[in-house]
């Protein structure tokens, strides 16, 4: 069982209000969606030519012994709701994905390519490795951060 979430409402609200990248202060860039994305908050694809999106630098949070790299991410220019759930979002079904299973001490014991349609099965396989603490979902072509997936307790 797992728990997946998009960028927090706090982060996305701050980006929209300040027009700056969190943690860096770099200016954000606004454009009409020229590709499907997805939005890193609601985890839904953008409507190409029909929605404005914000591009900014984001560094996923990490544990004390883990180093993560910053990269570009997009969110809707207008407010949207953070995705949180125990199932893989339908909006990511058609995306090519890279699932990285991270362990302590910045070790990456397993990474698998898949599509959003099969992500639930691949997540189960990755979390079967007891060393894996969490999974980063990355865009399978661009490599940028999409979401974080944590183990979920059964209780």
Protein Blocks (a to p, Z undefined) as FASTA:
>chain_A
ZZdddddfklmmmmmmnopaehklpacdddddfbebiafklopacdehiaccdddddddd
ddfkbccddddddddfbdcdddddfbdcfklmmpccddddddehhiafbccdddfklmmm
mmmmmmmpmklmbdcdddfklopafbdcddddfZZ
